[in-house]
Amino acid sequence: MSCIKTTLIFGLLSFLICSCEWRQGSEKWFSATPQSEITSYYTGVCQEFGFQVGTSAMAECIRTQINQQKEEHPSKR
């Protein structure tokens, strides 16, 4: 019984800790993350779409992805 109780408590605490994490694209993530890291993250996203690094199409993809993410999670000002 003690093992089950310990496992449940550990699971609940793990869930609570993970739910407090700043997720990529969240308002907190955008406000706390350096621009270079944001650009790097979305560069990877756009590379998965097939865009080549250093092209104007990549830059446009990054801008589009950032804007879409910000529209999905508008600021609560």
Secondary structure, DSSP 8 states (H G I E B T S, - for coil): -HHHHHHHHHHHHHHHHHHTS--TTSHHHHHHS-HHHHHHHHHHHHHHHT--TTSHHHHHHHHHHHHHHHHHS----
